Amino acid sequence: MATLRVVRPGPLTSVQDLGRDGLGDQGIAPAGAMDSLALRLGNLVVGNPPNAAALEITLAGPILVAEGTMVVALAGAPFEAWLQTVGGARSAVAPWQALRVQDGDRLTIGGAQQGARAYLCVAGGIDVPPHHDSRATHLGAGLGGLAGRALRENDRLPVGTPRQGLEALAGRRVRRDLWPPYPAEATVRVILGPQAEGFTPDAVATFLSATYTVQPDSNRMGVRLSGPPLSHVDGADLTSEGIALGAVQVPHSGQPIVLMADRQTTGGYTKIATVIGADIGVVGQARPGARLRFEAVTVEAALAARRAQEALVDETSIERTLTWGPAEVAALLHAFAASGVGEMELEVEALRLVLRREARGAAGAGEPVAAVGENPPPTEAPQALTAPLLGIFYRSGAADVPPFVEVGDSVEAGQVVALIDVMKTLHEVRATIGGRITAILAENGALVEYDQPLMTFANP
Amino acid sequence: MFSHILIANRGEAALRILRTCRALGVRATLAVSDADRDSLPARLADGVVCIGPAAPGLSYLNGPALTQAALAVGAQAIHPGYGFLAESAAFARQVTDAGLVFVGPSADAIARLGDKAASRALAASVGAPVIPGSGILTDEAAARRAADGLGYPVLLKAAAGGGGRGIRRVEDGAALAGQFAAARAEAVGAFGDGTLYMEKLLGHARHVEVQILADARGYVVALGERDCSAQRRRQKVLEETPAPHLLAPMRDALHAAACRLAQAAGYVNVGTAEFLVDADGQFYFMEMNARLQVEHPVTEMVTGLDLVAEQLRVAAGEANYGSLRLAPLGWAVEARVTAEDPDHDFLPRVGTVTRYQPPGGPGIRVDSHLTTGYTIPPWYDSLLAKVIAWGPDRPTAVARLAGALGEMVIEGLPTTLPLLRWLVDSPAFRHGGVDTAWLQRGA
């Protein structure tokens, strides 16, 4: 059975599917993907049923090594990501697209460019043992997923048997026009209630007109918002009752909290509104600092939105893209060189390849020459700083000294950003380009190989 | 036995060590340069660590990175293979200081034997004849005095040299000044040490070396000799064991001298004492190679031993050769196939192997990291494959080698295969006992 080995877990990566429904009466929250649409579309790309388990990646990604051949796709918010083959060739991983990886390939997922969560879907699904018919991890309860916890270094994730051949899957992707946006400011549709009457009319009007900012202490249980306080008519408390996904509860502070996948099953705060099912993913993708506005809609409108979204998870949303990478072109070149063929032309989707054998005596006698036509627009490769030498990576000069740099810092080319220790000799690692640090990929105190990506930059 | 080692080498040597690790159940992590990430040994290793860019100075010769890598992956020992850092006393010391085991002799033994002048003195002390020569030559005047005493022609040698490099032939007194300056510059450039010494050039001598195996308890065993006289520019081309037409008393004397030398040097692990045997039946000690040799497979073929496994056993402190009884059987001959163009003065060539088809059959062994589609990187040595043939007697072994070389296919770049086929078929080699100048004379 193929497995994924965790080299670095990332800040919070867990196994999630669509959650375990119908157990609220026993106090078991559903858990599951924070952006279920992204998970379902990702599963569709790799030929899985919608409920197959995947890895939910939060803000910055893990480094994984494939043990066995498999097909993977990165769904949800766009993250910097690239694949390094055993041979060392490195290529950016395009989002929403099925990618075939070979035994030993290393998948490095960097920081989120927008949004908060991505899903690494694998053909066959992450095959951890189900718990109450679900593989979703409830982090607070320590239930489901991989031992009920987030991934750790050296975890091995079993991959299930794919439903179809891997050859047929590679190159499938979600149609470009259907990729959801992950804006830093979004409008979320709600149905008012169940306790809208527990708030002053002014409070309801404020809730539907003000902008609320997502707070850093948000998590999979609830997304905490900050904005103009909402006043209750008769206090925040009521008799505890069951809580629905997307309930917007307002405790005494007057600051709303949207209750999410790992929510408590019952609660006694008044709820001003409930986020509609179609927009739960928008809240799930809101990173700290993102700004949300709320718009009231009718139940009918909510159902229509839900139906429209369900319709997206369909084979008609899938297109095929170029599956020809450098390895395929290299293999063709070898075959061409060994054959007696003088010239050949190949067009596969956006790739056009012309191979021609030069006449003997010309430069590179008898060597095939290749001319490659217009490629598809390359996905913007992250600017990565790689290790100039092998050694132990240190983010600061000493244990009690702050790191040279943090994610979000802007650095100049030539600035010292880390140290690498080779047998007690410290080497300064300097930024080769200036820019803002978007992710730090290497772990403090761990071995980095020569040329291993250490951190990624966005141009200022 | 170790549970995990780091292999600090590449190509055919790395693959050779890897295969033994597999047989012993030892986990092997391979240190690779950026250019070797996709090599056959990298694909077969249990783990791969990229230690630096393609240039060997920053990767395979980068002792601190190799040691750091071994520590970080949890290896208990480092096998240096042959070439690169295999005979670096500084590296051996660094590995040991880091709490790891260096698979090879101690740093002290390497230092003692690596200095060619010091090892000559050691040989003389145990009664092994050395080629008449000088001590360290401080300047040209000292060289001239030494040459006058020895009689021309003489050889100028770099004290830190090895593998046939750093050697210059001086025909007469008129050529001495120029050759001395050139040899010193070459020694500084190649080995970082311009120290020179001088030896008398022997006429019609054969290169015969003795493989020894020494455990930490002090037992030293001679595993037989190898005749490596077929050399081109002092690079071995064909090697065989036993040495043809070598009389039993001479063989015994060589084996005994090699063992005494190893004991005197406090030598532990496998090593090779190299001798010249001249036309008058006199032998002279040249140098001790403190490592596994490229041509070790011929010894393995007739003794049935796995020398890499023995190296690991010795390093792990598990070897005891006090009761080792050798029963060598038959004859073995090895041919080195290199990426050199025999039609263009043996210029090393790089390129992509478009077709590779190794030979087979009774008694044939091929040690090679080649695959169809493999691109020879330009930064390393040109050895592509070793074809080893065993037979119950010499004519059978040589005939099998000729057959194997005939059916071997390496397409995509020039190799020495055509030359080897011709040499193995030549009357002089078929007869056996060629001297070290045979190939230079044009066979």
Contacts between the chains, C-beta under 8 A, distances in Angstrom:
chain1	res1	chain2	res2	distance
A	85	B	38	7.9
A	86	B	37	6.9
A	86	B	38	6.5
A	86	B	42	7.1
A	86	B	43	6.6
A	86	B	48	7.6
A	87	B	37	5.5
A	87	B	38	3.3
A	88	B	34	6.5
A	88	B	37	3.7
A	88	B	38	6.4
A	88	B	50	7.4
A	104	B	43	7.9
A	334	B	352	7.8
A	334	B	354	7.1
A	334	B	373	5.6
A	337	B	354	6.2
A	338	B	354	5.6
A	338	B	355	7.2
A	389	B	52	6.3
A	389	B	58	7.6
A	389	B	65	6.4
A	390	B	49	7.0
A	390	B	50	6.9
A	390	B	51	4.8
A	390	B	52	6.3
A	390	B	62	8.0
A	390	B	65	4.5
A	390	B	68	6.3
A	390	B	69	5.8
A	391	B	65	7.1
A	391	B	68	5.6
A	392	B	68	7.0
A	392	B	72	6.9
A	421	B	68	7.9
A	422	B	64	4.6
A	422	B	65	5.9
A	422	B	68	5.1
A	423	B	64	4.1
A	423	B	67	5.6
A	423	B	68	5.3
A	423	B	94	7.2
A	423	B	98	7.0
A	425	B	64	6.5
A	447	B	49	7.7
A	447	B	68	7.6
A	447	B	69	7.2
A	447	B	72	3.6
A	447	B	73	7.4
A	449	B	49	5.6
A	449	B	50	4.2
A	449	B	51	7.4
A	449	B	69	8.0
A	450	B	33	8.0
A	450	B	34	6.3
A	450	B	50	4.6
A	450	B	51	5.9
A	450	B	52	4.7
A	450	B	53	6.6
A	450	B	59	7.6
A	450	B	65	7.6
A	451	B	34	6.0
A	451	B	50	6.1
A	451	B	53	7.8
A	452	B	50	7.5
